[in-house]
Amino acid sequence: MKIGIFSLSSCSGCQIEFLNLESHILDLLSILEISEAQILMTGNHDGDFDIVFIEGSPTTEHEVELLRSLRKRSGLLVALGTCACYGGVQRMVEENGIKHAVRMQYGESSPVASLIPRGIFEYVNVDAKLYGCPFERKELLELVKALVMDMEYRDRDYSVCTECVLRENDCLLERGEPCMGPVTRGGCAARCPSNGMHCTGCRGEYPDMNVESHVRILKSAGYSDEEIRALYNKYARRMP
């Protein structure tokens, strides 16, 4: 199966994580042929791909055109990481009203001024999503296995809180810390809370989240509306 790994506006962290599979990389390459990956090789693959993995979010019209072109050339298209799934930190430019300031600074005709950060699903059909900043390697392997075997790949439909409970972690919200675990999709093994750090919500929303309850808890801990909005906006999440 021929694959391509492409970056839109991003830090390229997910593309690097893809190559950080260590002992699994040779097994992966036995079934996948990397025809194009910007961080690995120069030159362009002019043909079609069985699977295209895209990290980052489009912030210019040129990147939107590239995204649509890759959709036409790919059998399956996978959103790789939070930026591709939701818009990522790039979307903070728009959510926080910075876009107008950028236009004032650089002019309406500047590519910087045409920022349109959104998850790639808002421009093209996406067949699968790998959440996280960066995504989880285990989930990548599970996804590839499912695609190769023509099986359904299922997203995690539980919260980070569920994983904390399974690991018998102390609740950071009860300590007054601004943890986003109750409204964030699980699958990371509660890595941050398990190491004493509050969840920042990088994996995005999960289906049964209760935003209202979470906001009440944060407010009772003394956080202001502005601080709570900043927590939700960090990864282009839905504002309370």
NUKOLVO-396127 format. One record per residue: residue number from 1; x, y, z of N, C-alpha, C, O in turn. Coordinates in nm, 3 decimals, decimal comma, padded with zeros to 5 digits. Layout:
<nodes>
  nr     n_x     n_y     n_z    ca_x    ca_y    ca_z     c_x     c_y     c_z     o_x     o_y     o_z
 NUM       X       Y       Z       X       Y       Z       X       Y       Z       X       Y       Z
...
</nodes>
This chain:
<nodes>
  nr     n_x     n_y     n_z    ca_x    ca_y    ca_z     c_x     c_y     c_z     o_x     o_y     o_z
   1  00,085 -00,119  00,000  00,000  00,000  00,000  00,089  00,125  00,000  00,178  00,140  00,084
   2  00,063  00,212 -00,096  00,140  00,335 -00,105  00,078  00,442 -00,016 -00,043  00,465 -00,019
   3  00,163  00,506  00,064  00,113  00,610  00,152  00,193  00,739  00,132  00,307  00,737  00,087
   4  00,130  00,849  00,167  00,196  00,978  00,169  00,171  01,043  00,304  00,063  01,029  00,361
   5  00,270  01,115  00,354  00,257  01,186  00,482  00,285  01,333  00,452  00,394  01,369  00,410
   6  00,184  01,417  00,475  00,194  01,557  00,437  00,168  01,648  00,557  00,094  01,613  00,649
   7  00,231  01,764  00,554  00,212  01,864  00,659  00,151  01,990  00,602  00,197  02,042  00,500
   8  00,046  02,038  00,667 -00,004  02,173  00,641  00,060  02,260  00,750  00,168  02,226  00,799
   9 -00,002  02,370  00,788  00,057  02,455  00,891  00,060  02,379  01,024 -00,044  02,341  01,077
  10  00,180  02,358  01,075  00,196  02,276  01,195  00,341  02,282  01,239  00,423  02,350  01,177
  11  00,371  02,211  01,347  00,509  02,204  01,396  00,583  02,083  01,340  00,701  02,064  01,369
  12  00,514  02,002  01,261  00,568  01,876  01,204  00,590  01,769  01,310  00,652  01,666  01,282
  13  00,541  01,792  01,432  00,559  01,695  01,539  00,495  01,561  01,513  00,550  01,457  01,550
  14  00,377  01,561  01,448  00,308  01,435  01,421  00,380  01,355  01,313  00,383  01,232  01,318
  15  00,437  01,425  01,216  00,513  01,354  01,113  00,637  01,289  01,175  00,673  01,177  01,139
  16  00,700  01,359  01,268  00,815  01,302  01,339  00,771  01,183  01,424  00,840  01,081  01,429
  17  00,656  01,197  01,491  00,606  01,088  01,575  00,576  00,963  01,492  00,595  00,850  01,538
  18  00,529  00,985  01,371  00,503  00,873  01,280  00,630  00,791  01,259  00,626  00,668  01,251
  19  00,743  00,861  01,250  00,870  00,794  01,224  00,938  00,745  01,351  01,044  00,682  01,345
  20  00,877  00,775  01,466  00,934  00,735  01,595  00,876  00,604  01,646  00,872  00,580  01,767
  21  00,832  00,520  01,555  00,771  00,393  01,596  00,874  00,289  01,640  00,839  00,181  01,687
  22  01,002  00,324  01,625  01,112  00,243  01,676  01,101  00,097  01,631  01,112  00,070  01,512
  23  01,080  00,004  01,722  01,082 -00,138  01,688  00,970 -00,178  01,592  00,977 -00,284  01,529
  24  00,867 -00,094  01,580  00,754 -00,128  01,493  00,770 -00,076  01,351  00,695 -00,116  01,262
  25  00,867  00,013  01,329  00,875  00,080  01,199  00,903 -00,018  01,085  00,849 -00,002  00,976
  26  00,987 -00,121  01,110  01,018 -00,218  01,004  00,896 -00,303  00,971  00,872 -00,335  00,854
  27  00,820 -00,340  01,073  00,696 -00,416  01,048  00,599 -00,332  00,966  00,531 -00,383  00,876
  28  00,592 -00,204  00,999  00,502 -00,115  00,928  00,544 -00,100  00,782  00,460 -00,102  00,691
  29  00,674 -00,087  00,761  00,724 -00,068  00,625  00,714 -00,195  00,541  00,728 -00,190  00,418
  30  00,691 -00,307  00,606  00,674 -00,433  00,530  00,539 -00,437  00,459  00,520 -00,514  00,366
  31  00,446 -00,354  00,504  00,314 -00,352  00,440  00,280 -00,215  00,380  00,187 -00,203  00,300
  32  00,355 -00,112  00,419  00,331  00,022  00,368  00,455  00,074  00,297  00,567  00,062  00,348
  33  00,434  00,131  00,181  00,544  00,195  00,108  00,526  00,346  00,118  00,428  00,402  00,069
  34  00,620  00,412  00,183  00,611  00,558  00,196  00,658  00,620  00,064  00,777  00,626  00,036
  35  00,562  00,665 -00,015  00,593  00,722 -00,146  00,633  00,869 -00,136  00,710  00,919 -00,217
  36  00,579  00,937 -00,034  00,616  01,076 -00,014  00,600  01,112  00,133  00,498  01,079  00,195
  37  00,699  01,178  00,187  00,697  01,228  00,324  00,794  01,345  00,329  00,914  01,328  00,310
  38  00,741  01,462  00,354  00,821  01,584  00,342  00,944  01,584  00,431  01,046  01,644  00,398
  39  00,934  01,517  00,545  01,046  01,520  00,639  01,151  01,414  00,607  01,260  01,415  00,664
  40  01,118  01,322  00,515  01,208  01,211  00,482  01,279  01,228  00,349  01,395  01,187  00,335
  41  01,212  01,286  00,252  01,265  01,283  00,116  01,230  01,409  00,040  01,138  01,482  00,077
  42  01,304  01,435 -00,066  01,274  01,545 -00,155  01,206  01,491 -00,280  01,209  01,371 -00,306
  43  01,146  01,580 -00,354  01,076  01,536 -00,474  00,931  01,506 -00,447  00,889  01,494 -00,331
  44  00,853  01,494 -00,555  00,709  01,472 -00,543  00,668  01,342 -00,609  00,721  01,305 -00,714
  45  00,576  01,274 -00,547  00,514  01,155 -00,605  00,392  01,202 -00,683  00,298  01,257 -00,625
  46  00,393  01,179 -00,813  00,286  01,233 -00,897  00,162  01,144 -00,904  00,057  01,187 -00,951
  47  00,175  01,021 -00,858  00,064  00,929 -00,870 -00,033  00,937 -00,754 -00,032  01,032 -00,676
  48 -00,116  00,835 -00,744 -00,216  00,829 -00,637 -00,160  00,751 -00,517 -00,059  00,682 -00,527
  49 -00,229  00,765 -00,405 -00,191  00,697 -00,281 -00,306  00,609 -00,234 -00,423  00,640 -00,256
  50 -00,270  00,499 -00,169 -00,374  00,420 -00,103 -00,422  00,493  00,023 -00,541  00,497  00,052
  51 -00,326  00,549  00,098 -00,358  00,622  00,221 -00,275  00,750  00,225 -00,155  00,747  00,199
  52 -00,339  00,859  00,258 -00,268  00,984  00,282 -00,292  01,025  00,427 -00,406  01,031  00,474
  53 -00,182  01,052  00,497 -00,188  01,103  00,633 -00,155  01,252  00,628 -00,054  01,293  00,570
  54 -00,240  01,333  00,690 -00,219  01,478  00,687 -00,216  01,532  00,828 -00,309  01,513  00,906
  55 -00,107  01,601  00,860 -00,099  01,672  00,987 -00,114  01,822  00,962 -00,091  01,870  00,851
  56 -00,151  01,895  01,066 -00,164  02,039  01,054 -00,301  02,079  01,001 -00,383  01,994  00,967
  57 -00,324  02,209  00,995 -00,450  02,262  00,943 -00,420  02,367  00,838 -00,316  02,433  00,844
  58 -00,511  02,385  00,741 -00,486  02,481  00,634 -00,503  02,625  00,684 -00,605  02,659  00,744
  59 -00,403  02,708  00,658 -00,410  02,848  00,700 -00,402  02,944  00,582 -00,405  03,065  00,601
  60 -00,391  02,890  00,461 -00,392  02,972  00,341 -00,475  02,901  00,235 -00,501  02,781  00,245
  61 -00,517  02,975  00,134 -00,593  02,916  00,025 -00,509  02,812 -00,049 -00,561  02,712 -00,099
  62 -00,379  02,836 -00,057 -00,290  02,738 -00,123 -00,295  02,604 -00,052 -00,299  02,500 -00,116
  63 -00,296  02,607  00,083 -00,300  02,481  00,158 -00,436  02,413  00,143 -00,444  02,291  00,143
  64 -00,542  02,492  00,130 -00,674  02,433  00,105 -00,675  02,362 -00,030 -00,730  02,252 -00,042
  65 -00,615  02,423 -00,130 -00,607  02,362 -00,263 -00,525  02,233 -00,259 -00,562  02,133 -00,321
  66 -00,413  02,237 -00,184 -00,331  02,116 -00,169 -00,410  02,005 -00,103 -00,405  01,890 -00,147
  67 -00,483  02,039  00,002 -00,563  01,941  00,074 -00,667  01,876 -00,018 -00,684  01,755 -00,016
  68 -00,734  01,956 -00,096 -00,837  01,902 -00,187 -00,773  01,817 -00,297 -00,832  01,718 -00,340
  69 -00,654  01,855 -00,342 -00,584  01,776 -00,442 -00,545  01,640 -00,384 -00,558  01,538 -00,452
  70 -00,497  01,639 -00,261 -00,457  01,513 -00,197 -00,578  01,423 -00,174 -00,568  01,301 -00,183
  71 -00,692  01,483 -00,143 -00,814  01,404 -00,125 -00,849  01,330 -00,254 -00,889  01,213 -00,251
  72 -00,834  01,396 -00,366 -00,866  01,334 -00,495 -00,769  01,222 -00,529 -00,803  01,127 -00,600
  73 -00,646  01,234 -00,478 -00,541  01,137 -00,512 -00,531  01,022 -00,413 -00,448  00,933 -00,431
  74 -00,612  01,023 -00,308 -00,598  00,922 -00,204 -00,721  00,833 -00,194 -00,835  00,878 -00,207
  75 -00,694  00,703 -00,171 -00,806  00,614 -00,146 -00,867  00,641 -00,010 -00,989  00,647  00,005
  76 -00,781  00,657  00,091 -00,823  00,689  00,226 -00,743  00,809  00,276 -00,625  00,821  00,246
  77 -00,808  00,895  00,351 -00,740  01,013  00,405 -00,755  01,015  00,556 -00,866  01,004  00,608
  78 -00,642  01,029  00,626 -00,640  01,024  00,772 -00,593  01,159  00,828 -00,490  01,211  00,787
  79 -00,670  01,214  00,922 -00,630  01,335  00,994 -00,534  01,293  01,104 -00,570  01,215  01,192
  80 -00,412  01,345  01,100 -00,306  01,302  01,189 -00,281  01,408  01,297 -00,213  01,507  01,273
  81 -00,338  01,385  01,415 -00,315  01,477  01,526 -00,420  01,585  01,541 -00,507  01,602  01,455
  82 -00,411  01,657  01,651 -00,513  01,754  01,689 -00,531  01,866  01,589 -00,644  01,907  01,563
  83 -00,422  01,917  01,531 -00,436  02,028  01,435 -00,521  01,985  01,316 -00,608  02,060  01,271
  84 -00,496  01,865  01,264 -00,574  01,816  01,151 -00,718  01,785  01,190 -00,810  01,802  01,111
  85 -00,736  01,738  01,314 -00,870  01,701  01,360 -00,957  01,822  01,394 -01,077  01,821  01,366
  86 -00,897  01,926  01,454 -00,976  02,037  01,506 -00,932  02,176  01,458 -01,011  02,270  01,466
  87 -00,812  02,189  01,411 -00,759  02,321  01,380 -00,639  02,354  01,464 -00,552  02,431  01,423
  88 -00,634  02,295  01,583 -00,518  02,310  01,669 -00,492  02,451  01,718 -00,580  02,536  01,716
  89 -00,369  02,473  01,763 -00,336  02,604  01,819 -00,345  02,713  01,714 -00,362  02,830  01,749
  90 -00,334  02,678  01,584 -00,349  02,779  01,480 -00,485  02,847  01,487 -00,499  02,966  01,455
  91 -00,585  02,772  01,530 -00,721  02,826  01,533 -00,737  02,932  01,641 -00,833  03,009  01,639
  92 -00,645  02,935  01,736 -00,651  03,039  01,839 -00,641  03,178  01,777 -00,692  03,275  01,833
  93 -00,575  03,187  01,662 -00,563  03,316  01,593 -00,701  03,372  01,564 -00,726  03,491  01,581
  94 -00,790  03,284  01,518 -00,924  03,329  01,483 -01,016  03,337  01,604 -01,091  03,433  01,620
  95 -01,009  03,236  01,691 -01,098  03,230  01,806 -01,076  03,349  01,900 -01,171  03,398  01,961
  96 -00,952  03,394  01,912 -00,920  03,501  02,006 -00,916  03,639  01,943 -00,867  03,734  02,005
  97 -00,965  03,651  01,820 -00,975  03,781  01,758 -00,843  03,838  01,711 -00,833  03,958  01,687
  98 -00,739  03,754  01,697 -00,609  03,801  01,656 -00,604  03,822  01,505 -00,518  03,894  01,454
  99 -00,696  03,759  01,434 -00,694  03,763  01,288 -00,699  03,906  01,236 -00,627  03,942  01,143
 100 -00,783  03,988  01,298 -00,794  04,127  01,255 -00,662  04,200  01,274 -00,620  04,278  01,189
 101 -00,596  04,174  01,387 -00,468  04,239  01,414 -00,362  04,196  01,312 -00,279  04,277  01,271
 102 -00,366  04,069  01,272 -00,271  04,020  01,172 -00,292  04,091  01,040 -00,196  04,130  00,973
 103 -00,418  04,108  01,002 -00,448  04,177  00,876 -00,403  04,323  00,881 -00,351  04,377  00,783
 104 -00,424  04,385  00,995 -00,382  04,524  01,010 -00,230  04,536  00,997 -00,180  04,634  00,943
 105 -00,159  04,437  01,048 -00,013  04,442  01,048  00,045  04,410  00,911  00,138  04,477  00,866
 106 -00,010  04,308  00,843  00,052  04,259  00,721 -00,026  04,294  00,593  00,025  04,276  00,483
 107 -00,149  04,344  00,609 -00,228  04,381  00,493 -00,318  04,268  00,447 -00,290  04,151  00,471
 108 -00,428  04,305  00,381 -00,527  04,207  00,339 -00,472  04,110  00,235 -00,519  03,997  00,226
 109 -00,374  04,152  00,155 -00,324  04,069  00,047 -00,218  03,968  00,092 -00,180  03,880  00,016
 110 -00,172  03,981  00,217 -00,068  03,890  00,266 -00,124  03,750  00,287 -00,237  03,736  00,335
 111 -00,046  03,645  00,251 -00,091  03,507  00,280 -00,121  03,487  00,428 -00,208  03,408  00,464
 112 -00,049  03,560  00,514 -00,073  03,548  00,658 -00,213  03,594  00,693 -00,275  03,542  00,786
 113 -00,263  03,692  00,618 -00,394  03,749  00,649 -00,509  03,659  00,606 -00,623  03,681  00,646
 114 -00,479  03,556  00,524 -00,586  03,469  00,476 -00,605  03,347  00,565 -00,660  03,246  00,523
 115 -00,558  03,358  00,689 -00,569  03,247  00,783 -00,712  03,195  00,793 -00,805  03,271  00,818
 116 -00,727  03,065  00,773 -00,858  03,003  00,784 -00,842  02,869  00,857 -00,876  02,764  00,803
 117 -00,790  02,874  00,979 -00,759  02,747  01,047 -00,882  02,671  01,091 -00,959  02,718  01,175
 118 -00,900  02,555  01,035 -01,009  02,464  01,069 -00,956  02,322  01,062 -00,852  02,297  01,001
 119 -01,028  02,229  01,124 -00,995  02,089  01,104 -01,013  02,055  00,957 -01,099  02,113  00,891
 120 -00,935  01,962  00,906 -00,941  01,935  00,763 -01,073  01,874  00,720 -01,106  01,877  00,601
 121 -01,150  01,818  00,814 -01,279  01,759  00,780 -01,377  01,866  00,731 -01,478  01,832  00,668
 122 -01,351  01,993  00,760 -01,439  02,100  00,714 -01,416  02,135  00,568 -01,489  02,215  00,510
 123 -01,313  02,075  00,508 -01,283  02,100  00,367 -01,296  01,976  00,281 -01,335  01,985  00,164
 124 -01,264  01,861  00,337 -01,267  01,736  00,260 -01,323  01,624  00,348 -01,331  01,637  00,470
 125 -01,361  01,516  00,284 -01,405  01,399  00,359 -01,285  01,330  00,423 -01,185  01,305  00,357
 126 -01,297  01,300  00,551 -01,190  01,235  00,625 -01,236  01,095  00,666 -01,344  01,078  00,722
 127 -01,154  00,996  00,637 -01,191  00,858  00,665 -01,160  00,814  00,807 -01,228  00,725  00,860
 128 -01,060  00,874  00,870 -01,024  00,838  01,007 -00,948  00,953  01,070 -00,886  01,034  01,001
 129 -00,953  00,958  01,204 -00,883  01,062  01,279 -00,798  00,999  01,389 -00,842  00,907  01,458
 130 -00,677  01,050  01,403 -00,591  01,012  01,514 -00,571  01,136  01,600 -00,506  01,232  01,557
 131 -00,626  01,135  01,721 -00,628  01,253  01,806 -00,500  01,264  01,888 -00,429  01,166  01,908
 132 -00,473  01,386  01,936 -00,363  01,406  02,028 -00,258  01,500  01,972 -00,251  01,525  01,852
 133 -00,176  01,551  02,062 -00,069  01,645  02,025  00,062  01,601  02,091  00,100  01,654  02,195
 134  00,132  01,503  02,029  00,099  01,436  01,904  00,002  01,319  01,928 -00,040  01,294  02,041
 135 -00,032  01,249  01,820 -00,119  01,133  01,829 -00,048  01,020  01,904  00,073  01,026  01,927
 136 -00,125  00,918  01,941 -00,069  00,802  02,010 -00,019  00,699  01,908 -00,092  00,661  01,816
 137  00,104  00,653  01,925  00,161  00,555  01,832  00,079  00,426  01,830  00,059  00,366  01,725
 138  00,031  00,385  01,947 -00,049  00,263  01,955 -00,172  00,273  01,867 -00,210  00,176  01,800
 139 -00,235  00,390  01,867 -00,355  00,407  01,785 -00,322  00,407  01,637 -00,401  00,359  01,555
 140 -00,205  00,459  01,600 -00,163  00,453  01,460 -00,151  00,309  01,414 -00,198  00,273  01,306
 141 -00,087  00,226  01,496 -00,070  00,085  01,460 -00,204  00,014  01,450 -00,225 -00,068  01,361
 142 -00,296  00,046  01,542 -00,429 -00,013  01,538 -00,504  00,029  01,412 -00,574 -00,051  01,349
 143 -00,488  00,157  01,375 -00,556  00,207  01,256 -00,502  00,141  01,130 -00,579  00,098  01,045
 144 -00,370  00,133  01,118 -00,310  00,071  01,000 -00,355 -00,075  00,988 -00,387 -00,121  00,879
 145 -00,356 -00,145  01,100 -00,401 -00,285  01,099 -00,545 -00,295  01,050 -00,578 -00,382  00,970
 146 -00,630 -00,205  01,099 -00,770 -00,207  01,057 -00,785 -00,177  00,908 -00,865 -00,241  00,839
 147 -00,709 -00,080  00,858 -00,719 -00,043  00,717 -00,669 -00,154  00,628 -00,730 -00,184  00,525
 148 -00,558 -00,216  00,665 -00,501 -00,324  00,584 -00,593 -00,444  00,580 -00,605 -00,512  00,477
 149 -00,660 -00,471  00,693 -00,749 -00,588  00,701 -00,893 -00,553  00,664 -00,983 -00,636  00,677
 150 -00,914 -00,430  00,619 -01,047 -00,383  00,580 -01,148 -00,400  00,694 -01,260 -00,446  00,674
 151 -01,103 -00,360  00,813 -01,187 -00,367  00,932 -01,222 -00,225  00,978 -01,157 -00,128  00,938
 152 -01,324 -00,214  01,060 -01,364 -00,084  01,114 -01,268 -00,042  01,224 -01,235 -00,121  01,312
 153 -01,226  00,083  01,219 -01,145  00,139  01,327 -01,235  00,228  01,412 -01,303  00,317  01,361
 154 -01,235  00,203  01,542 -01,325  00,277  01,632 -01,248  00,375  01,719 -01,149  00,338  01,784
 155 -01,294  00,499  01,719 -01,236  00,599  01,808 -01,268  00,566  01,953 -01,369  00,502  01,981
 156 -01,183  00,609  02,044 -01,214  00,596  02,187 -01,335  00,685  02,218 -01,338  00,802  02,179
 157 -01,432  00,630  02,287 -01,553  00,707  02,316 -01,571  00,729  02,466 -01,684  00,741  02,515
 158 -01,459  00,733  02,538 -01,463  00,759  02,682 -01,365  00,872  02,713 -01,284  00,911  02,630
 159 -01,375  00,924  02,835 -01,295  01,041  02,871 -01,161  01,003  02,935 -01,139  00,888  02,973
 160 -01,074  01,101  02,944 -00,948  01,083  03,016 -00,976  01,049  03,162 -00,899  00,975  03,224
 161 -01,085  01,102  03,217 -01,123  01,070  03,356 -01,139  00,919  03,375 -01,098  00,865  03,478
 162 -01,196  00,852  03,278 -01,214  00,707  03,287 -01,079  00,639  03,304 -01,066  00,545  03,384
 163 -00,981  00,684  03,230 -00,848  00,625  03,240 -00,781  00,658  03,373 -00,705  00,577  03,427
 164 -00,809  00,777  03,425 -00,756  00,812  03,557 -00,813  00,719  03,665 -00,741  00,672  03,753
 165 -00,942  00,693  03,656 -01,008  00,605  03,754 -00,947  00,465  03,748 -00,919  00,404  03,851
 166 -00,926  00,416  03,627 -00,869  00,282  03,610 -00,728  00,273  03,669 -00,685  00,166  03,712
 167 -00,658  00,386  03,670 -00,522  00,389  03,723 -00,517  00,437  03,868 -00,410  00,455  03,926
 168 -00,636  00,458  03,926 -00,650  00,501  04,066 -00,572  00,630  04,094 -00,513  00,646  04,201
 169 -00,575  00,721  03,995 -00,512  00,852  04,015 -00,598  00,940  04,104 -00,720  00,932  04,100
 170 -00,534  01,023  04,183 -00,607  01,125  04,257 -00,664  01,226  04,158 -00,600  01,260  04,059
 171 -00,785  01,275  04,186 -00,849  01,371  04,096 -00,784  01,509  04,112 -00,784  01,566  04,221
 172 -00,731  01,560  04,003 -00,665  01,690  04,006 -00,766  01,804  04,018 -00,733  01,910  04,072
 173 -00,887  01,783  03,969 -00,991  01,885  03,985 -01,025  01,905  04,133 -01,051  02,017  04,177
 174 -01,023  01,796  04,208 -01,050  01,807  04,350 -00,941  01,884  04,424 -00,964  01,936  04,533
 175 -00,825  01,893  04,363 -00,716  01,973  04,420 -00,724  02,119  04,374 -00,645  02,203  04,417
 176 -00,821  02,146  04,288 -00,836  02,283  04,238 -00,756  02,311  04,113 -00,743  02,427  04,074
 177 -00,701  02,207  04,049 -00,624  02,229  03,928 -00,717  02,229  03,806 -00,820  02,161  03,806
 178 -00,681  02,305  03,701 -00,769  02,322  03,585 -00,762  02,205  03,487 -00,723  02,223  03,372
 179 -00,799  02,088  03,532 -00,787  01,967  03,450 -00,903  01,957  03,350 -01,019  01,977  03,386
 180 -00,869  01,925  03,226 -00,970  01,911  03,120 -01,011  01,766  03,099 -01,083  01,735  03,004
 181 -00,966  01,677  03,185 -00,994  01,535  03,170 -01,140  01,497  03,152 -01,170  01,409  03,071
 182 -01,235  01,561  03,225 -01,375  01,521  03,212 -01,436  01,546  03,075 -01,536  01,484  03,041
 183 -01,378  01,637  02,997 -01,437  01,671  02,868 -01,345  01,636  02,751 -01,364  01,683  02,639
 184 -01,244  01,552  02,779 -01,144  01,519  02,677 -01,146  01,371  02,642 -01,157  01,285  02,730
 185 -01,135  01,342  02,515 -01,138  01,204  02,466 -01,018  01,125  02,521 -00,905  01,172  02,516
 186 -01,045  01,006  02,574 -00,940  00,920  02,625 -00,862  00,852  02,515 -00,886  00,873  02,396
 187 -00,767  00,769  02,556 -00,684  00,698  02,460 -00,536  00,721  02,483 -00,451  00,656  02,423
 188 -00,505  00,816  02,572 -00,366  00,850  02,602 -00,315  00,783  02,729 -00,203  00,809  02,773
 189 -00,399  00,697  02,788 -00,365  00,632  02,915 -00,348  00,735  03,027 -00,272  00,713  03,122
 190 -00,420  00,848  03,014 -00,413  00,955  03,116 -00,269  00,990  03,149 -00,232  01,003  03,266
 191 -00,188  01,005  03,045 -00,044  01,024  03,065 -00,011  01,144  03,152  00,071  01,133  03,244
 192 -00,074  01,258  03,125 -00,041  01,378  03,202 -00,086  01,369  03,348 -00,005  01,390  03,438
 193 -00,214  01,337  03,375 -00,256  01,323  03,515 -00,179  01,214  03,590 -00,156  01,227  03,710
 194 -00,139  01,109  03,521 -00,065  01,002  03,586  00,074  01,046  03,629  00,140  00,982  03,711
 195  00,119  01,159  03,571  00,249  01,214  03,607  00,237  01,347  03,680  00,331  01,427  03,682
 196  00,119  01,370  03,739  00,100  01,487  03,823  00,071  01,616  03,750  00,073  01,723  03,810
 197  00,043  01,608  03,618  00,013  01,728  03,540 -00,133  01,724  03,497 -00,185  01,618  03,463
 198 -00,199  01,839  03,499 -00,340  01,837  03,459 -00,353  01,818  03,308 -00,265  01,859  03,231
 199 -00,462  01,757  03,268 -00,491  01,737  03,126 -00,522  01,872  03,062 -00,601  01,950  03,116
 200 -00,459  01,900  02,947 -00,485  02,026  02,877 -00,587  02,012  02,766 -00,624  02,110  02,702
 201 -00,633  01,889  02,741 -00,739  01,869  02,644 -00,694  01,850  02,501 -00,771  01,877  02,409
 202 -00,571  01,805  02,479 -00,518  01,801  02,343 -00,589  01,700  02,254 -00,582  01,711  02,132
 203 -00,658  01,601  02,312 -00,724  01,499  02,229 -00,865  01,537  02,189 -00,933  01,461  02,120
 204 -00,910  01,654  02,232 -01,040  01,702  02,187 -01,158  01,643  02,262 -01,142  01,568  02,359
 205 -01,277  01,678  02,216 -01,400  01,642  02,284 -01,433  01,494  02,268 -01,400  01,432  02,167
 206 -01,498  01,439  02,369 -01,551  01,303  02,353 -01,703  01,311  02,355 -01,759  01,407  02,409
 207 -01,773  01,212  02,298 -01,915  01,225  02,269 -02,005  01,261  02,386 -02,099  01,339  02,368
 208 -01,982  01,207  02,506 -02,075  01,227  02,618 -02,026  01,328  02,720 -02,064  01,322  02,837
 209 -01,943  01,420  02,677 -01,889  01,518  02,772 -02,000  01,608  02,826 -02,098  01,637  02,758
 210 -01,981  01,652  02,950 -02,077  01,743  03,015 -02,004  01,874  03,043 -01,944  01,893  03,148
 211 -02,012  01,965  02,946 -01,940  02,092  02,956 -01,990  02,175  03,073 -01,911  02,233  03,147
 212 -02,123  02,179  03,088 -02,181  02,264  03,193 -02,132  02,224  03,332 -02,097  02,310  03,413
 213 -02,131  02,095  03,359 -02,084  02,047  03,489 -01,936  02,079  03,509 -01,895  02,120  03,617
 214 -01,858  02,059  03,406 -01,714  02,087  03,414 -01,688  02,235  03,441 -01,603  02,269  03,523
 215 -01,761  02,321  03,373 -01,745  02,465  03,393 -01,782  02,504  03,536 -01,715  02,587  03,597
 216 -01,889  02,445  03,588 -01,929  02,476  03,727 -01,818  02,438  03,825 -01,790  02,512  03,919
 217 -01,755  02,324  03,803 -01,647  02,281  03,891 -01,530  02,379  03,885 -01,472  02,415  03,988
 218 -01,495  02,422  03,764 -01,385  02,517  03,748 -01,417  02,651  03,815 -01,331  02,712  03,877
 219 -01,541  02,694  03,800 -01,580  02,821  03,862 -01,577  02,810  04,014 -01,536  02,904  04,083
 220 -01,621  02,697  04,066 -01,620  02,678  04,211 -01,477  02,675  04,266 -01,455  02,701  04,384
 221 -01,381  02,643  04,179 -01,240  02,642  04,219 -01,177  02,780  04,206 -01,060  02,799  04,238
 222 -01,257  02,877  04,158 -01,209  03,015  04,151 -01,162  03,062  04,015 -01,107  03,172  04,004
 223 -01,182  02,982  03,911 -01,138  03,024  03,777 -01,243  03,115  03,713 -01,363  03,089  03,723
 224 -01,196  03,220  03,647 -01,286  03,318  03,585 -01,335  03,267  03,450 -01,282  03,171  03,395
 225 -01,438  03,335  03,397 -01,489  03,298  03,265 -01,379  03,308  03,160 -01,369  03,223  03,071
 226 -01,297  03,411  03,170 -01,188  03,430  03,074 -01,087  03,316  03,082 -01,039  03,268  02,980
 227 -01,053  03,274  03,201 -00,957  03,165  03,218 -01,015  03,033  03,166 -00,944  02,954  03,104
 228 -01,142  03,011  03,192 -01,206  02,888  03,144 -01,214  02,888  02,992 -01,190  02,785  02,928
 229 -01,248  03,001  02,934 -01,254  03,012  02,788 -01,118  02,983  02,727 -01,109  02,919  02,622
 230 -01,012  03,031  02,791 -00,876  03,005  02,741 -00,843  02,856  02,745 -00,777  02,804  02,655
 231 -00,889  02,787  02,850 -00,866  02,643  02,860 -00,933  02,569  02,744 -00,874  02,479  02,685
 232 -01,056  02,609  02,713 -01,130  02,543  02,606 -01,078  02,579  02,468 -01,085  02,498  02,375
 233 -01,027  02,701  02,453 -00,983  02,747  02,322 -00,845  02,697  02,283 -00,806  02,707  02,167
 234 -00,770  02,643  02,378 -00,631  02,609  02,351 -00,615  02,518  02,230 -00,525  02,537  02,148
 235 -00,702  02,422  02,218 -00,695  02,331  02,104 -00,820  02,342  02,017 -00,865  02,245  01,957
 236 -00,875  02,465  02,013 -00,994  02,492  01,930 -01,113  02,408  01,971 -01,190  02,361  01,887
 237 -01,127  02,390  02,099 -01,242  02,317  02,153 -01,364  02,408  02,156 -01,353  02,528  02,133
 238 -01,479  02,351  02,184 -01,601  02,430  02,193 -01,598  02,514  02,320 -01,573  02,463  02,429
 239 -01,624  02,643  02,305 -01,626  02,733  02,420 -01,750  02,705  02,505 -01,857  02,677  02,451
 240 -01,736  02,714  02,639 -01,854  02,695  02,725 -01,946  02,815  02,716 -02,050  02,818  02,782
</nodes>
